[in-house]
Amino acid sequence: LHLLSRRKRQMCIRDRNIANQYRKYITCQNPTYYPKKKRGKNPMDHFHTRTHKLKGNISPDIQENIKYTTQIMQDCNDLVQKQFKIGIDHEISIYIVYMDGLVNTEMLQESVIRPLLQDSFPQERTAISQYVIESADWKWIDTMEDAMTAVLSGNTILFLGGEARAILFSSKLFPTRGVQNADQEVAIVGPKDSFTESLRMNTALIRRRIRDTRLKVIQKQIGTRSKTDYALMYIEDLVQKDILNKIQKQMDKICVDGIFDNGMLQQYLEKDSKTPFPLYQLTQRPDKVASSIMEGRIAVVLDNSPMVLLLPVTFNVFFQASDDYYNRWEITTFVRILRYVAAIISIGLPGFYVAIAGFHPEVLPTPFLLALISAREGVPFPVIVEVLLMELSFELLREAGIRLPGQLGGTMGVVGGLIVGQAAVDAHLVSTIVVIVVALTAIATFSIPNELFTSAFRLMKFFLIILCAFWGLYGFFLGFLAMFIHLFYLENYGVPYAHPMVEERGRLSTAFQDFMVRYPLKRMKYRPEFTKEGARVRQKEDEDEK
């Protein structure tokens, strides 16, 4: 008896393991399957699958569709639903559903509702779409998931009695602002328009600049609950297919409840999150996006976001401004050299001062050393505390200036900096040289045209200050060496982040034409290396022109 009971227990355990393995297999093959739980559950769960999609198809019984819609949209007081009968003998039941505030009610009334109520047409229900509806942008749908998603996206759904499908009308009219000037990427020369929070308006601004049939727009949705629309824009014969496929797979793998801005999206896309340097470029200028697409790059346009994501990126694209290509090449080259020098100053100047003043004052000329000693006379803090105090004070003033509304923010930054700096010098908390060092660092930081890239320099600045506080000039050079090694190690979709400084031996990159020195436009005949092989010729050769 003991052996029999033991054998029975072993068989039960084996059957339980087999059942668990089968349940895992079924769940992997069909994500909508999940075992029923005996615990109390949300009464709305029987409408949704495990992936937050609605169950069920559109029923030919219009009352079933009304009941389903009423239950799933319970407590949604901005839902507008209307049922009426049409036809000569009022034999066809109609049920219209849309969201108040998201649709163009005037267009809906003139192109859909008025023709249905006034016109006479054949008795077939399909004749409604053929003879009556005056809207050109419509299609048939057959699932409740498509119907409710369309309603929440600003479209209108028309259910027909006796028809196991519904008509979707495009009637979107979102509350949005118009095209305004680019406030974050100001350019003296060139276009002044910028992107808005409307996906279709942003794609239209890019289409306006590239009138090519090979400019493709792949539109999908992301977010299980937000269902945010996004579009991948690229030129078919310039983009590298392997990079495009990687980006599409990454976007399809993202499974999160909501994405509301491109700033969130880039954090889900980046593989190496252990770097302060941005691996994606955000811009609000349509001309910059158009020029990037024509170099074989890919633009990600997200609904509700006034910024467009560009990829792949390299180190040098963050030093390029839009008006660089609208000025003469001599002026642009001079300005770009200033930007690279400003980047070095914004990172290394405070740390270099800490290293010299704290460890190696003998390298200074005697008059300058005496001036430094007299300036620090009466200051009770060491050099590292003095520099950190002023740098953190400036960061606080910058954050306060950003958060304050309008022109008050700029006034706060200027007046606050003057008052705090002068008061700190008069109170002998800091020396005048430290105030000058911090001011030069701030000016150099503002010279870089990309805000995300500037934020990385602000963090690396404190990293170098700490290294110089421990090891002096050795820490200064070791910090820069570690930073360069880190930059050379990074890559973005197979493209080296430090390109074109990192290149194969014996090969001169065409990207040097648009690097620190910008060649004249007539000599920039080739696109960068991340353009598709065989499509890098930008303009005709001189022999062809002859």
N, C-alpha and C positions, 0 to 999 in steps of 0.2 A: 504493500500500500504506500509505503514511503517512497519507493522508487517511481511508482505511477504518479503520485502527486508532484514529485520533482520533475518528471518528464512533462507533465501538463504545464507547469510553470514556465519551463523552457520554451515550449511551443507558444505560449501566450506572449512571452517577451519577443520571440522571433516575429510573430504576427504584428505586434505593435511596431517594431522597427520597420517592417515592410510597409505598413500603413503610413508611417511618418515619411519614409522615402518617397512613396507615391504622392503624398500631399505636397512635398517640396517640388517634385517634378511637375505636377499639374500647375502649381503656382508660378513656376518659371515659364512654362509654356503659355499660360493664360493669366496675365496679371490681374484680370478682373475677377478671378476666382479667389475666394477666401472662405474658410470654414465658418459655419455659423457659431456664434458664441451664445452661451446661455445667460451671460450677464446683460444688464440693461443697456440699451444702445439708443442712439439718437433716432428719433422717429423719421428723420429725413434720409437715413442710411439706405433704405430700400429703393431710393431713387438714384443713388450714386454707386459707381463701381469703386474699386480700391484705388484707382488712379484719378478719382474725383471727376469722372465723366458720367453724364446722365445715361441711364438705361432706357431702352424702349425705342420703338419706331413710331412714326406718325400713323394714327389709326384712321380708317375710312369713316368711322363714327365721330362726327364733329363734337358730340357731347363728351366723349372720352378725352378728346384733345383739350376741351375746355376744362374738364375736371383735373387733368394732369397739370395743365398750366397754372390753374388756380392754386393747387396744392404746392407745386414746386416754387411758385413765386409768392408764397404766403407772406404777409406783412411787408410787401414791396409796394408802398403806396404811390411810387412814381411810375408804376406800370399802367399803361393805357390799353384797355381791351374793349372791343366792340363787336357785337354779334348782330347781324341783320340778314335779310333774305333779298335776293336779286332774281332777275329773270322776268319774263312776261307774266307768268303765273306765280311768281315768288316761290319757285320750287327749289332753288339752290340756296343753301345756307352758307354764309360767309362769317369767318371769325378773324378779326385783325388784331394783332398784338404789336406794341412798340413801347419804347421807354420815353417818357416825357423829358424834354431837355436835351436829348441826344439825336433827334431826328429833325429833318426839314419838313415841318408840318404843312407848309404852303405847297411844296412839291408833292407831298403825299396826297393832299386834298385834290390838287388839280390833275395829277397824272394817274391816280389809282382810284380814289373813292368816288370822285365825281363821274368818271366814265362808267364805273360799275353800277351806279344808281340811275343813270340817265339813259344809257345806250341800250338798244335791243340787239341781241346776238343769237346765234343758233343755240339749241338746247344743250349741246354737249358742254361738259364742264371744261374740257381742254380748249374750247373756243374762247374762254376768258383771256387766256394768254395770247391768243392769235389775233383777236379782233378788238378787244376792249382796252387792255392795259396799254397806256401810252408811254410808260417808262421803258428805257432801253436797257438799263442795267438790272437784270433780274435773272433768277435761275430756280430750278426745282430742287428741293431737298426732301429727304425721306426719314431723317432721324431727329429725335427730340434734342440730342446733343447739338446738332447743327442749328436747330431752330432757336434754342435758348441762348446759345453763344452769339448768334446773329442779333437777337434782340438786345442783349447786353452790350453789343458792339455798336449800337446805333442804327441797326437795320430794322425793317418792318417785315413781319411774317403774316402771310395770308393763308389761312386754312380753308379748305373747300369740303363741304359735306359730300361723302361718297368717294373721296379721293384719298388714297393712302400716301399722299405726299403734299407738300405745301410750297408756296411760292415765296421766295426771298427777294425783297426789293432793297436796293442800296439807297438809303435815305439818310446817311450820316450827316450831321451838322453839329460837331462838337464845339463847345465854348472854348475858344482859343484866341491868343493874341496874334496880331499881324506881324509881318516881317519888319524887324527893327535893326538898328545898327549893332555891330558886334562890339559889345562893351568889354570883353575880356581879351580879345585879340585885335587891338586897335591898329589900323593901318592908315598912314597918311595918304598914300597913293593906292588906287585900286578900288574894287567894289566895296560897298559899305553894308550890304545885307548880311543877315545871319540866319541860322536855323531857328525854328520854333518848336513847340511841343507836338505839332501835327506830323504824323508819318507821311501822309500823302503830300503835304506842302513841302516837306524836306526833300522827298524824292523828285518833286517837280523842279525845285531849285537846282538840283544836279542835272536833271534831264535838259533843263534850259541851256546848260553850258556844254553838254556832250550830246549832240544830235546824231547819234550813231545807232544803227539797229543792233550792233553787237554789244551794246550796253545792256546787260541783263539785270533784272530785278527779281530775286527769289523771295517771296513773302511767306512767312510762317508765323506761328504763335509759340510763345514760351511762357512757362508758369502754369501750374495746374489749376490755380484759382484766379490769378490775375488775367491769364490768357492774353498777354501783351503781344501786340503785333510787332514784328521786326522784319527788316528787309536786308538781304545781302546784295550789294551792288558791285558789279565788276564788268570789265570788258572781256568778252569771251576769248578773243585771240591774243590777249596780252597776259592774262592771269595764268599762273602755274596751277595745273589741275590737282597736283598732290597737296598743295597748300589749301586750295579751295575745299577739297574733300576732307582734310583734317579739321577745318573750321566747321564744316557742316556736321561732321560726326560729333564734335565737341558741343555744338549747340543742341543737337538732338539728345545728347546724354544728360544735359542739365535737367534735373528733376527737383524743382523747388516750387513753393507755393506762389511766389510772386517776384517779378523783376520790374522795377519801376524806373530805372535810369541806367544809362550806359556805364556809369561809375560802378554800379553793382554787377553788371554783366561782365566787365573785364576782370573782376576778382574771381568770378566762377570760371573764366576761361584760362587764366594764367596757371601754368603748371609749376613754376618756381616762384613761390610766394615768400621766399627768404631773401629778398632783395628790396632795398628801398627805391630802386630805379624803376620807373614805369615801363612795362613791356608792351603797352598799347598806347596809341596816341588819340587823344580826344581833341576835337576842334569844333568850333561853331561857325566856321567860315565855309560857304559852299565852294568858293574858288579853290581853296586848299584841297578839299575833298575831290573836286573834279581833276585837278592836276595829279593827285595821288593815284586815282583810278587809272589815269592815262599812263602811269608808270607801272601798271600791272598789280597794284595793291587792291585790297578788298575793303569796302566800306560797310559797316554795320549800322543801319539806321533803325533806331528803336522808338516806338511810339511813346509819347509823354516825356521825351528827353530832348532838350535843345542842343545836345552835343552828339556828334557822330564819331564812331569808333573806327580807327584806321589800323590795318595790320597787313603784313608784318612791319615792324619798325626797326630802325637802327639808331645808334647813339646820335648821329649828326642831324637827324630830322627834327630833333627838338631845338636845335639852334637856328632853324630856318623859319623865317617869317614870310607872310604872303606878299608883302611889298618888296621883298628881295628881288623878285622877277619883274617888277615894274620900274625899277631904277637901273641906272647904268651899272655895269659890272664892277667898275673901280670903286664906286661908293658902297656897293653891296659887300665887296671883299673886305674893305676897311671896317665896316660895321660888324661883319662876322668875326674878324680877328678880335675886335673889341669884346664880342660876346664870349669867345673862348677864354680870353684873359680874365674877363669878369667872372667866369665860372671858377677859375683857379683861385681868384681873390676871395670869392664868396665861401669857398671851402677852407682855404688854408691860411688866410690872413690872421684871424684871431689866434689860431694855434701857433703860427709862426711867431707872433708877438709874445705869447706865453713862453715859448722855447727860448727866445733871445733874452727876454727880460729876466727869466727865472734861472736859466742854466748857462747861457753863453753871452753875457754882456760884453765880453772882450772883443767880439767881432764887430762891434759898433765903433764908429769914429769917436774920438774923445769929445768933441763939442756936442755930438748927438747924445752920447752917454751922460754928459753932465746935464743936458736938458731933460733927459729921462729921469735922472735922480731928483732934480729939482721939482719936476711935475708930480712925482710920487711922494714928495715930502709931506708928511702928515696923514697919509693914507694908512689906516690900521690893518688892512687886509692884505694877504698875499696876492700875487698877480692872478692866479687861477680863480680865486674867489671874486676878484675885481672884474675879470672878463666875463665870468658866468653871470654875475649880478646884472651887468649891463645887457648882455645878450638875452637873458630871460626877460628883462624889463622890456626890451624892444619887441620880443615875440608876443608879450602880453599886449603891447600897444597895437601891434599889427592885427592880432585877433580881435581886439576891441574895435579897431577901425573897419574891419570887414563886417562885423555884425551890426554896427550902427547904420541907420538908414541914410542913403543918398550922400549928399555932399558933407554931411556931418561927420561921416567916417574919415574922409580925407583930412578935414580940419582937426579931428581928434588925433590923427597920427602925427601931423606936423606940430601942432601946439603942444601935445603931450610929450613928444620927443624933446622939444626945446626946453620945456619947463622941467621935466624930469632930469634931463642931462645937466642943465645949468644948476639945478638944486643939488644934485649929487656931487658936482664938482665943488660948489660952495660949502657943502657939508663935509668935504674931504673924505667922502665914501669911495670915490673913484678919481682917477687922474684924468687930465684933459686928453692925454694920448689915447687912453682906452676909449673915450668918447669918439675920437677921430677914427680909431680902428673899427669900432662898431658901426659908425655912420658909413664908412667906405664899404664895409661888408654888405650893409643893407642896400646901398646904391648898386653894387655889383650884382646882388641877387635880383633886383628889379630889372636889370638889363637883359635877363634871359627871357625869351618870348613865350615859354611854356610854363604854366603854373605848377603842373604836376612834377615836372622835372626840377623846378626850383625847390619844391618841398623835399626832394631827396637830398639836395645840396644843404638844406637847412639841418637835416639830421646828421649828415656826414661832417658838418662843421663841428658839432659837439663831440663827435667821435675823435676828430683830430685834436681838439682842445684837450681832451682827457689823456690821449697818448702823449702829447707834448708836455703835459703836466707831470708825467712820470719819467719820460726818457728824453725830453728836450728835442734837439734837432734829429736825433736818431728816431724818435717816435714820429716826428713830422714826415721823414722820408719813408719810414716803414708803413705809415698810414696811407700815403699816396701809392706806394708799391702794392699794398693789399687791395686798394681800390681799383687800380688798373688791372690786376690779375682777376679780380671779380668781374670787371666789365668784359675782359677778353674771354672769360669762361661762359658768359651768358649767351644764349641764342634764342631766336624767336621764329618758330616754324622752320627750322633748318637754316635760317639766315643769321650769321654772327651779329651779335649786338654791337660790336665795335667795328663793323664794316663801314668804310673800306680799309681801316687800319689793319685789319686781320684779313689777309688775302694769300692765295697760293703763291709759292715762290716762283719768281720769274714772270708773274702776271700782274699787269697794271690795271687796276679796276677803273671802269668808266665812271664810277661814282665820285672819283676825285675831281671831275668836272663841276660837281656841285657840292663840294666839301667846304673846307675853310676858305678856299679861293673859288669864287664862282666865275666860270668862264663866260665869255660873251655868248648870247643865245645862239648866234650863228655857228658857233663851234661846239655846242652841246648837241651832237648828232646822234647820240646813243642813250638809251634808257639804262637805269641801274640793273645790277645783276639779278635782282629778284623778279625781273620781268621774264616772261616765257622765252626759252631759248629759240632763236630764229626770228624773234619779233622785237628786237632791241633797237632797230633803226628808227630814229625819231623824225629825221628829215633827210631829204635827198642829198647825195654827195654832189660836190661841185662838178664832176664830170657829167653826171646826169643832167644837171641844169644847163650845161652847155649844149 
